[in-house]
Amino acid sequence: MKGLKSIAAGLLALVLAASSVAAREIAVTILHTTDVHGFVEPTRDYEGNENVGGLLRCATLIRQARDEAPGALLVDCGDLWIGSPESLVTRTAVARKAVAWLKYDAWVIGNHDFDWGLGLFQKLLESAPAPALGANIRSRPGAPNPAAAVHPYLIREVEGIRVALVGLTTPGMPGWFLPEYLGSLEFEASVPALRRIMPSVREAGAEIRVLLVHQGVRPFGDDEANELERIAAAFPEFDVILGGHSHQVVPGIKIRDVWYSQAGYYATVLGRVDLVYDTVRQGVVRVDCRLLPAGADVEPSAELQAVVQAELDKAAAQRRKIVGRTVRDLVASVEPPGQSPAQQLLAHAIAAETGAEIVLHGILAEDTIPAGPITGGDLWRLVPYENRVGLLSLTAAELKAVLEENVQHLGTPQFQGVCGLAYDLDPAAPEGRRVLNLRLADGSKLHGRKRYRVAMNSYVLASGGRRYPVVRKLVGKSNTRFELTDLDTRMAVARYLRKHRPLDLGPGDEVRLLSRPRPAAAAKASGGAVAP
C-alpha cells in the first residue's frame, strides 16, 4: 500500500510538473501604428512610392496578425486623426469610423491633435472610439481640465496576463502652439510624470509594462520634445517602448536595456511586438519587434472600405474640385534665397487677406503644382498643415533681429521668405551683420521709429519648435500688439486663387544673396520637419 501511495504521489508530481511546464510561457502580441494623420486611403511615402499605406491597406495586415494572435492588442502612438485630405474634409469622421471598426485598444495624444484648437480637441476626445492616453498632460492648478478624459494608463488582460499600457505625449507642445491653442493645459517632462504614475501601475499588478510615447529617437540624443534616453535610463522596468512623432521607421533597437520600435507614418507599416511572459520567472523572457510593410502589394480591406466609402467619396469630390489655375509651375523650393513661386503664393495670399504691410512665410511642402488647373488636392499639397495667421507690430530693428534669426534656416523648409519687404543677405558675414539694406517693396527705407504690421503663421509665432525664440519673445511684448486671427493659411490661399485666375506668379526677388550660405548653418537648421 505504501508503495502504491509512493507511485501515485510520483505520478501526481509528474502531472503537476508537466502542467507547470505547459503553462510556463504565455505569448502576448501588440500591434502598433503611429503618425497615421488620418490617412485611410493609400498615399505616397517619403521615398516617392505611390499607393502605399493608409488604414485600408493596414487593416489587411491587422486582420492577418489577429488570425495568428487572436488576443493581440492594437494601439496608436499619436497623431492619429489630423493631417490628410480625407480627414480634413470629414473633420476626422472617416478616421474615427476606421478606428472604431479596427477596434483600437488605445491611442496617445499627439501634437497635431491640437491643430484645430482646444475646443475641437475636446470634441475629438468625446467622439473618439477608443480611450486616449497621456500621463504628462495636466491642467494648471485651480483651472478646469480640458483633457480630463485622458488616461495616464490602462490595464488590459491577455491570456490571464495583465498588460499595462502607459501613455506619454511630447512635452514640446508649448514650442509649437500659442497659449490660445492649449488653454490651461501643461505638458510635464516625461521622467517626473512617470515617477508619479508608475507606483499606481505597479500596485495594479501589471505583469507586462508597455510605454506608448508620441516621441521619437533623435540622431544626437534627447531634446526638449523627445526624451527616450532619459525614460529608458530611469525606467528599465518597461518591457518595450513604442514611439512616434519623428516619422521614422524603427523595426527594433535597444535604448539602454529597453526594446524600442516605431511604426513610421501614414500607416505605411504596421508594427508588431511579440512578447513571451514566463509565469515561473514572473517576467518577460523574449521580445520580438518587427514592422510589416503596407505596400502596394497588400490588398486594401474591402470590409473597411464599405464602412467608410461615403466619407471617402466626399473627400474625393473635394480633391477633384477646381479651385484655381496657374499659368506657370508653382515650384516649392528651399533653394536660397527662399522666394520660390509657392512661397510667393502663400505670402501674397496672407497679405491680401490681412492687409499686413509685410509677410514672413516659407513653404509648407516641397511639391510642385504643374501649370494648369489647381485642384482641392493641390491646395492641400500646398498647405498640408492647419496654421492660423497672426499679426505683430514691429520696428525696423525688431524686423532685422527676426531676419537675423531666420538666416540659420536658409536652404531648409524652416526658412521664412518675405513679401512687402526687401533686403540684402550675406550669410557668410558675422552674426548680426548678415541682413543689410532693409527696404519696403517700393524701395523706400524703413522708418526707424515706425511700427509695421507683420503677418506670420501661428507655428512660427509659437517659436516653431524653439527655432525662433526672438519671434516668440516679441509675441509676449505688449507694444508689438500681437493678434491671432481666425484666418487659416489654406483659406487665405483658396480665396487668393479664386480672385487671381489665372495665377501668374514667378519667384520673388525681394532677397538678394551677397554670398553663398555656409554649410554649417544649413546643417544646424535641418534637424526637423516643418511642423513635426
C-alpha positions as CSV (number, residue, x, y, z in Angstrom):
1,M,0.0,0.0,0.0
2,K,2.8,2.3,0.9
3,G,4.4,1.6,-2.4
4,L,1.2,2.4,-4.3
5,K,0.9,5.7,-2.5
6,S,4.5,6.5,-3.4
7,I,3.9,5.7,-7.0
8,A,0.7,7.8,-7.0
9,A,2.5,10.7,-5.5
10,G,5.2,10.4,-8.1
11,L,2.7,10.3,-10.9
12,L,0.9,13.4,-9.5
13,A,4.2,15.3,-9.2
14,L,4.9,14.4,-12.9
15,V,1.4,15.6,-14.0
16,L,1.8,18.9,-12.0
17,A,5.3,19.4,-13.4
18,A,4.1,18.8,-16.9
19,S,1.2,21.2,-16.5
20,S,3.6,23.7,-14.9
21,V,5.9,23.5,-17.9
22,A,3.0,23.8,-20.4
23,A,1.7,27.0,-18.7
24,R,5.1,28.5,-18.1
25,E,5.3,30.8,-21.2
26,I,2.5,32.9,-22.5
27,A,2.7,34.9,-25.8
28,V,1.3,38.4,-25.9
29,T,1.2,40.4,-29.2
30,I,0.9,44.1,-29.5
31,L,0.2,45.7,-32.9
32,H,1.0,49.4,-33.2
33,T,0.7,52.4,-35.6
34,T,1.8,56.0,-35.3
35,D,1.5,59.3,-37.2
36,V,-1.3,58.0,-39.3
37,H,-2.5,61.6,-39.7
38,G,-6.0,60.5,-40.8
39,F,-4.8,58.6,-43.9
40,V,-7.4,56.0,-44.6
41,E,-6.7,55.7,-48.3
42,P,-3.3,54.8,-49.7
43,T,-1.0,57.7,-50.2
44,R,2.6,58.4,-51.2
45,D,5.6,57.8,-48.8
46,Y,8.7,60.0,-48.4
47,E,10.6,57.9,-50.9
48,G,8.1,58.7,-53.6
49,N,6.4,55.3,-53.6
50,E,2.7,55.8,-54.7
51,N,-0.4,54.0,-53.5
52,V,1.0,52.7,-50.2
53,G,-0.1,52.7,-46.6
54,G,-3.3,54.1,-45.3
55,L,-5.6,52.3,-42.8
56,L,-7.4,50.4,-45.7
57,R,-4.2,48.5,-46.5
58,C,-3.0,48.4,-42.9
59,A,-6.4,46.8,-41.9
60,T,-5.5,43.7,-44.0
61,L,-2.2,43.3,-42.1
62,I,-4.1,43.8,-38.8
63,R,-6.6,41.1,-39.7
64,Q,-3.8,38.7,-40.7
65,A,-2.0,39.3,-37.4
66,R,-5.1,38.8,-35.4
67,D,-5.7,35.5,-37.2
68,E,-2.3,34.4,-35.8
69,A,-2.7,36.0,-32.4
70,P,-6.4,36.4,-31.6
71,G,-5.8,38.3,-28.4
72,A,-3.5,40.9,-29.9
73,L,-3.8,44.4,-28.7
74,L,-3.9,47.3,-31.2
75,V,-2.6,50.8,-30.2
76,D,-1.5,54.0,-31.8
77,C,1.3,56.3,-30.6
78,G,0.0,59.7,-31.6
79,D,-1.1,62.0,-34.4
80,L,-3.7,59.5,-35.4
81,W,-6.5,61.8,-36.6
82,I,-5.4,65.1,-38.4
83,G,-3.3,65.6,-41.4
84,S,-4.8,64.0,-44.5
85,P,-7.2,65.4,-47.2
86,E,-9.9,62.9,-46.2
87,S,-9.6,63.7,-42.5
88,L,-9.8,67.5,-43.3
89,V,-12.9,67.2,-45.4
90,T,-14.7,64.9,-43.0
91,R,-13.4,66.6,-39.8
92,T,-11.8,63.3,-38.7
93,A,-15.1,61.3,-39.2
94,V,-13.5,58.9,-41.7
95,A,-10.6,58.2,-39.4
96,R,-12.9,57.7,-36.4
97,K,-15.0,55.2,-38.3
98,A,-11.9,53.3,-39.3
99,V,-10.5,53.2,-35.8
100,A,-13.8,52.0,-34.4
101,W,-14.1,49.2,-37.0
102,L,-10.5,48.2,-36.3
103,K,-11.2,48.1,-32.6
104,Y,-8.1,50.0,-31.3
105,D,-7.5,49.5,-27.6
106,A,-5.9,52.9,-27.0
107,W,-4.3,56.0,-28.7
108,V,-1.8,58.5,-27.4
109,I,-2.4,62.3,-27.7
110,G,-0.2,63.8,-30.4
111,N,0.7,67.4,-31.1
112,H,-1.4,67.6,-34.2
113,D,-4.5,66.8,-32.2
114,F,-4.4,70.5,-31.2
115,D,-4.2,71.8,-34.8
116,W,-7.8,72.9,-34.9
117,G,-7.8,74.5,-31.4
118,L,-8.7,73.5,-27.9
119,G,-12.5,73.3,-28.5
120,L,-12.1,70.8,-31.3
121,F,-9.5,68.8,-29.4
122,Q,-12.1,68.3,-26.6
123,K,-14.7,67.3,-29.2
124,L,-12.2,64.8,-30.6
125,L,-11.8,63.3,-27.1
126,E,-15.5,63.0,-26.7
127,S,-16.1,61.4,-30.1
128,A,-13.0,59.1,-30.3
129,P,-14.0,55.4,-30.3
130,A,-11.0,54.4,-28.1
131,P,-9.5,55.7,-24.9
132,A,-6.8,58.4,-25.1
133,L,-3.5,58.2,-23.1
134,G,-1.3,61.0,-21.9
135,A,0.2,60.7,-18.4
136,N,2.0,64.0,-18.7
137,I,-0.9,66.2,-19.7
138,R,-2.2,68.2,-16.8
139,S,-4.2,71.4,-16.2
140,R,-2.9,74.4,-14.2
141,P,-3.9,74.2,-10.5
142,G,-7.3,75.6,-10.0
143,A,-8.2,75.6,-13.7
144,P,-10.7,73.4,-15.5
145,N,-9.0,70.4,-17.2
146,P,-9.9,70.2,-20.9
147,A,-8.1,66.9,-21.0
148,A,-9.9,65.2,-18.1
149,A,-10.9,62.3,-20.3
150,V,-7.3,61.4,-21.0
151,H,-6.0,58.3,-19.1
152,P,-2.4,58.1,-17.7
153,Y,-2.5,54.3,-18.3
154,L,-4.8,51.4,-18.9
155,I,-4.7,47.8,-17.9
156,R,-5.6,45.1,-20.5
157,E,-5.7,41.4,-19.8
158,V,-4.4,38.9,-22.4
159,E,-4.4,35.2,-21.7
160,G,-4.7,36.0,-18.0
161,I,-1.7,38.3,-18.1
162,R,-2.2,41.9,-17.0
163,V,-0.7,44.3,-19.6
164,A,-0.2,48.0,-18.6
165,L,-0.4,50.5,-21.5
166,V,1.2,53.7,-20.2
167,G,1.0,56.8,-22.4
168,L,3.1,59.9,-22.8
169,T,2.8,62.7,-25.3
170,T,5.6,65.0,-26.3
171,P,6.4,67.7,-23.7
172,G,7.4,70.0,-26.6
173,M,3.8,71.3,-27.2
174,P,4.4,74.9,-26.0
175,G,7.1,75.3,-28.6
176,W,4.6,74.6,-31.4
177,F,1.4,76.1,-30.1
178,L,0.4,79.5,-28.8
179,P,-1.4,79.6,-25.5
180,E,-4.7,80.2,-27.4
181,Y,-4.4,76.6,-28.6
182,L,-3.6,74.9,-25.3
183,G,-5.6,76.9,-22.7
184,S,-4.9,75.7,-19.2
185,L,-3.1,72.6,-20.3
186,E,0.5,71.9,-19.2
187,F,2.9,69.2,-20.6
188,E,5.1,67.7,-18.0
189,A,8.6,66.3,-18.7
190,S,8.5,62.5,-19.2
191,V,10.5,61.3,-16.2
192,P,8.7,63.3,-13.5
193,A,5.3,62.2,-15.0
194,L,6.3,58.6,-14.9
195,R,7.5,58.9,-11.3
196,R,4.0,60.0,-10.4
197,I,2.2,57.3,-12.4
198,M,4.3,54.1,-12.1
199,P,3.6,53.4,-8.4
200,S,-0.1,53.0,-9.4
201,V,0.8,50.8,-12.4
202,R,2.8,48.5,-10.1
203,E,0.0,48.4,-7.5
204,A,-2.4,47.4,-10.3
205,G,-0.4,44.2,-10.7
206,A,0.8,44.8,-14.2
207,E,2.9,41.9,-15.3
208,I,3.9,43.3,-18.7
209,R,4.6,47.0,-18.9
210,V,4.4,48.8,-22.3
211,L,5.1,52.5,-22.7
212,L,3.5,54.3,-25.7
213,V,5.0,57.7,-26.4
214,H,4.5,60.4,-29.0
215,Q,8.2,61.0,-29.0
216,G,10.9,59.7,-31.3
217,V,14.6,58.9,-31.4
218,R,16.9,61.8,-32.3
219,P,20.3,61.4,-34.0
220,F,22.1,63.5,-31.4
221,G,20.2,62.2,-28.3
222,D,17.3,63.6,-26.3
223,D,15.9,67.1,-26.7
224,E,13.1,69.0,-25.1
225,A,10.4,67.2,-27.1
226,N,11.9,63.7,-27.3
227,E,13.2,62.1,-24.1
228,L,13.6,58.4,-24.8
229,E,17.1,58.1,-23.5
230,R,16.1,59.6,-20.1
231,I,13.0,57.4,-19.9
232,A,14.9,54.2,-20.6
233,A,17.6,55.1,-18.1
234,A,15.1,55.9,-15.3
235,F,12.6,53.1,-16.0
236,P,14.3,49.9,-17.3
237,E,11.2,48.1,-15.9
238,F,9.4,48.7,-19.2
239,D,9.4,45.7,-21.4
240,V,9.1,47.7,-24.6
241,I,8.6,51.3,-25.6
242,L,6.6,52.1,-28.8
243,G,7.2,55.6,-30.2
244,G,6.2,58.1,-32.9
245,H,6.3,61.8,-33.7
246,S,9.5,61.8,-35.8
247,H,8.0,59.8,-38.7
248,Q,10.9,57.3,-38.5
249,V,10.8,53.6,-39.3
250,V,12.5,51.7,-36.4
251,P,11.9,47.9,-36.6
252,G,13.5,47.3,-33.2
253,I,16.5,48.7,-31.3
254,K,17.7,48.7,-27.7
255,I,17.7,52.1,-25.9
256,R,19.7,51.3,-22.8
257,D,18.2,48.0,-21.8
258,V,14.7,48.6,-23.2
259,W,13.4,47.5,-26.6
260,Y,12.1,50.3,-28.8
261,S,10.1,50.2,-32.0
262,Q,8.4,52.9,-34.2
263,A,6.0,52.2,-37.0
264,G,6.9,55.0,-39.4
265,Y,4.0,57.2,-40.6
266,Y,0.8,57.2,-42.7
267,A,0.2,53.5,-41.8
268,T,2.8,52.6,-44.4
269,V,3.9,49.9,-41.9
270,L,2.2,48.0,-39.1
271,G,4.3,47.4,-36.0
272,R,4.2,44.0,-34.3
273,V,5.7,43.1,-31.0
274,D,5.6,39.6,-29.7
275,L,6.4,39.2,-26.0
276,V,6.8,36.0,-24.1
277,Y,5.9,36.1,-20.4
278,D,7.3,33.4,-18.1
279,T,4.9,32.6,-15.3
280,V,7.5,30.9,-13.2
281,R,10.2,33.7,-13.6
282,Q,7.3,36.2,-13.5
283,G,8.8,38.3,-16.2
284,V,9.1,38.8,-20.0
285,V,11.8,36.5,-21.3
286,R,11.6,37.3,-25.1
287,V,10.8,40.4,-27.1
288,D,10.5,40.3,-30.9
289,C,9.9,43.6,-32.7
290,R,9.2,43.8,-36.4
291,L,7.5,46.0,-39.0
292,L,5.1,44.8,-41.7
293,P,5.1,46.9,-44.8
294,A,1.6,48.0,-46.1
295,G,2.9,48.3,-49.6
296,A,1.1,48.3,-52.9
297,D,1.1,44.5,-52.9
298,V,-1.2,44.5,-49.8
299,E,-4.8,44.4,-50.8
300,P,-7.0,47.1,-49.1
301,S,-9.7,45.8,-46.8
302,A,-12.9,45.6,-48.7
303,E,-14.9,45.4,-45.5
304,L,-13.4,48.6,-44.1
305,Q,-13.8,50.3,-47.4
306,A,-17.5,49.6,-47.4
307,V,-17.7,51.2,-43.9
308,V,-16.0,54.5,-44.9
309,Q,-17.0,54.7,-48.6
310,A,-19.4,57.7,-48.1
311,E,-16.7,59.8,-46.4
312,L,-14.1,58.8,-49.0
313,D,-16.4,59.8,-51.8
314,K,-16.9,63.2,-50.2
315,A,-13.2,63.7,-49.8
316,A,-12.6,62.6,-53.4
317,A,-15.1,65.1,-54.7
318,Q,-13.3,67.9,-52.8
319,R,-9.9,66.8,-54.1
320,R,-11.1,66.9,-57.7
321,K,-12.8,70.3,-57.5
322,I,-11.0,73.1,-59.5
323,V,-10.1,75.9,-57.1
324,G,-7.9,77.9,-59.5
325,R,-5.5,77.9,-62.4
326,T,-1.8,78.8,-62.8
327,V,0.0,80.0,-65.9
328,R,3.3,78.5,-64.8
329,D,4.5,75.8,-62.5
330,L,4.1,76.6,-58.8
331,V,7.5,75.4,-57.7
332,A,8.0,74.9,-54.0
333,S,11.8,75.0,-53.3
334,V,14.0,75.5,-50.3
335,E,16.9,76.8,-52.5
336,P,18.2,80.1,-51.3
337,P,17.0,82.8,-51.2
338,G,13.8,81.1,-50.3
339,Q,11.5,83.1,-52.6
340,S,10.0,80.3,-54.8
341,P,6.7,80.7,-56.6
342,A,4.9,78.6,-53.9
343,Q,6.3,80.8,-51.2
344,Q,5.1,83.9,-53.1
345,L,1.6,82.5,-53.3
346,L,1.4,81.8,-49.6
347,A,2.8,85.2,-48.7
348,H,0.7,87.2,-51.2
349,A,-2.4,85.4,-50.1
350,I,-1.8,86.2,-46.5
351,A,-1.1,89.9,-47.3
352,A,-4.3,90.2,-49.3
353,E,-6.4,88.7,-46.5
354,T,-4.9,90.5,-43.5
355,G,-3.8,93.8,-45.0
356,A,-0.4,93.3,-43.5
357,E,2.4,95.5,-44.8
358,I,4.9,92.7,-44.5
359,V,4.6,88.9,-44.5
360,L,7.2,86.4,-43.3
361,H,6.3,82.9,-44.5
362,G,8.1,79.9,-46.0
363,I,6.9,77.0,-48.0
364,L,5.0,74.2,-46.2
365,A,5.8,71.3,-48.5
366,E,8.2,70.7,-51.4
367,D,5.6,69.5,-54.0
368,T,5.4,71.4,-57.3
369,I,2.0,72.1,-58.8
370,P,2.2,72.0,-62.6
371,A,0.9,74.7,-64.8
372,G,-2.9,74.3,-65.5
373,P,-5.8,73.8,-63.2
374,I,-5.3,73.8,-59.4
375,T,-7.5,71.3,-57.6
376,G,-8.5,70.9,-54.0
377,G,-6.0,68.1,-53.7
378,D,-3.3,70.5,-55.0
379,L,-4.4,73.1,-52.4
380,W,-3.9,70.6,-49.7
381,R,-0.4,69.7,-51.0
382,L,0.5,73.4,-50.9
383,V,-0.9,73.8,-47.3
384,P,-0.9,70.4,-45.5
385,Y,-0.8,72.0,-42.0
386,E,-3.5,73.7,-40.0
387,N,-2.0,77.0,-39.2
388,R,-3.7,80.3,-38.4
389,V,-2.3,83.7,-39.2
390,G,-1.1,86.1,-36.5
391,L,0.0,89.8,-36.7
392,L,2.7,91.7,-34.9
393,S,3.6,95.4,-35.0
394,L,7.4,95.5,-35.4
395,T,10.0,98.2,-35.7
396,A,12.8,98.1,-38.3
397,A,15.2,97.0,-35.6
398,E,12.9,94.2,-34.4
399,L,12.4,93.1,-38.0
400,K,16.1,92.9,-38.5
401,A,16.5,90.8,-35.4
402,V,13.9,88.4,-36.7
403,L,15.5,88.1,-40.1
404,E,19.0,87.6,-38.5
405,E,17.5,84.7,-36.5
406,N,16.0,83.4,-39.8
407,V,19.4,83.2,-41.5
408,Q,20.3,80.0,-39.7
409,H,17.5,78.2,-41.6
410,L,18.5,79.3,-45.1
411,G,18.2,76.5,-47.5
412,T,15.7,74.5,-45.4
413,P,11.9,74.3,-45.2
414,Q,12.1,76.4,-42.0
415,F,13.4,79.5,-43.7
416,Q,10.8,82.3,-43.9
417,G,10.6,84.2,-47.2
418,V,9.3,87.7,-47.3
419,C,6.6,89.8,-49.1
420,G,6.4,93.6,-48.8
421,L,10.0,93.8,-47.7
422,A,13.3,93.5,-49.4
423,Y,16.9,93.1,-48.1
424,D,20.4,92.0,-48.9
425,L,21.6,88.8,-47.3
426,D,25.2,87.9,-46.6
427,P,25.1,84.5,-44.9
428,A,28.9,84.4,-44.7
429,A,29.1,87.6,-42.7
430,P,29.3,87.6,-38.8
431,E,26.1,87.1,-36.9
432,G,24.2,90.4,-36.6
433,R,25.6,91.8,-39.8
434,R,24.1,89.3,-42.3
435,V,20.9,91.2,-43.0
436,L,21.6,94.5,-44.8
437,N,19.7,97.3,-46.6
438,L,16.2,96.7,-45.4
439,R,13.7,98.5,-47.5
440,L,10.0,98.3,-48.4
441,A,8.6,96.8,-51.6
442,D,8.7,100.3,-53.3
443,G,12.4,100.6,-52.5
444,S,12.0,103.2,-49.7
445,K,13.8,102.7,-46.4
446,L,12.0,101.7,-43.2
447,H,11.4,104.5,-40.7
448,G,13.4,103.9,-37.5
449,R,10.5,104.8,-35.2
450,K,7.5,103.4,-37.1
451,R,5.9,100.0,-36.4
452,Y,5.0,97.9,-39.3
453,R,2.2,95.3,-39.3
454,V,3.8,91.9,-39.9
455,A,2.0,88.6,-40.6
456,M,3.3,85.2,-39.7
457,N,1.8,81.8,-39.1
458,S,0.9,80.5,-35.7
459,Y,3.5,77.8,-35.7
460,V,6.4,80.2,-36.2
461,L,4.9,82.7,-33.7
462,A,4.9,80.0,-31.1
463,S,8.6,79.6,-31.8
464,G,8.4,76.8,-34.4
465,G,9.7,74.2,-32.0
466,R,12.1,76.7,-30.4
467,R,13.7,77.6,-33.7
468,Y,12.5,81.2,-33.4
469,P,13.0,82.4,-29.8
470,V,13.3,86.0,-30.9
471,V,9.8,85.8,-32.6
472,R,8.3,84.2,-29.5
473,K,9.7,86.9,-27.3
474,L,8.2,89.6,-29.5
475,V,4.8,87.9,-29.2
476,G,4.9,88.4,-25.5
477,K,5.7,92.2,-25.6
478,S,2.8,94.5,-25.1
479,N,4.0,97.1,-27.6
480,T,4.0,94.6,-30.5
481,R,0.2,94.3,-30.2
482,F,0.1,90.7,-31.1
483,E,-3.2,89.4,-32.6
484,L,-4.0,85.9,-33.5
485,T,-6.6,86.0,-36.3
486,D,-9.2,83.3,-37.2
487,L,-7.8,83.1,-40.7
488,D,-6.2,79.8,-41.5
489,T,-3.5,79.7,-44.2
490,R,-5.3,77.3,-46.5
491,M,-8.4,79.5,-46.6
492,A,-6.3,82.5,-47.4
493,V,-4.7,80.7,-50.4
494,A,-8.1,79.4,-51.6
495,R,-9.6,82.9,-51.7
496,Y,-6.5,84.3,-53.4
497,L,-6.7,81.7,-56.1
498,R,-10.4,82.5,-56.7
499,K,-9.6,86.2,-57.1
500,H,-6.4,85.7,-59.3
501,R,-7.5,83.3,-62.0
502,P,-5.3,82.6,-63.9
503,L,-2.4,83.0,-61.4
504,D,0.9,84.1,-62.8
505,L,3.5,84.1,-60.0
506,G,7.2,83.6,-60.5
507,P,9.9,83.5,-57.9
508,G,10.3,86.7,-55.8
509,D,13.4,88.9,-56.0
510,E,13.0,90.5,-52.6
511,V,16.1,88.8,-51.1
512,R,19.4,89.4,-52.8
513,L,22.2,87.0,-51.8
514,L,25.6,88.5,-51.4
515,S,27.4,85.3,-50.6
516,R,26.8,81.5,-50.6
517,P,25.3,80.1,-47.4
518,R,27.7,78.4,-45.0
519,P,27.2,74.6,-44.9
520,A,27.2,74.7,-41.1
521,A,24.2,77.0,-40.9
522,A,22.2,74.8,-43.2
523,A,23.2,71.6,-41.3
524,K,22.2,73.2,-38.0
525,A,18.8,74.2,-39.3
526,S,17.9,70.9,-41.0
527,G,17.1,68.9,-37.9
528,G,13.3,68.5,-38.0
529,A,10.2,68.7,-40.2
530,V,8.3,71.9,-41.0
531,A,5.7,71.2,-38.3
532,P,6.6,67.9,-36.5
